[in-house]
Amino acid sequence: MEKDIRFVKDALGLNPNNDEFLLTFGLVHRSPDEIALLTRSMQEILSELSAGVEVPEQDLIEGRATPRPRPDPDADPRNYPLVRIQSSGGRPLDAYAAVSYRNYWFWIDDRDLNSKRVFMFLMMFSSLAETGAVPQRPIITIPAR
């Protein structure tokens, strides 16, 4: 395992004497004590996850959502949506997570382990992205004579 750790540190240009590194957003790291990670934006992630939402037919008819092709049952499972969010007019009985919106229920089935994992990852990622800082108003300086 030590050989693998050295390999990763060398490949990423990290300080070989450190065991803890700062994780930053970016294409390249600025020092040998940090790991730069260029991730998708939350918008890109949510857009990808939206492929797994079962949209009520009425919402499609009214133009509230874009229809998506259903996955072929014989297709490669890696081409399936990352998460499956079901919908119905009634409250689900065995939901892991559920929400009511526009007279429909949307939920992740409690037996759908893959969707539960993706949802939990999304919750953790969202928490990490939240800084807790209150957005500041822009400051404009107007030169005066």
Secondary structure, DSSP 8 states (H G I E B T S, - for coil): -HHHHHHHHHHHT--TT-S--EEEESSS-SSTTEEEE----HHHHHHHHGGGB---HHHHHTTSS-------TTS-GGGS-S--BEEESS--SSEEEEEEETTEEEEEETT-HHHHHHHHHHHHHHHHH----------------
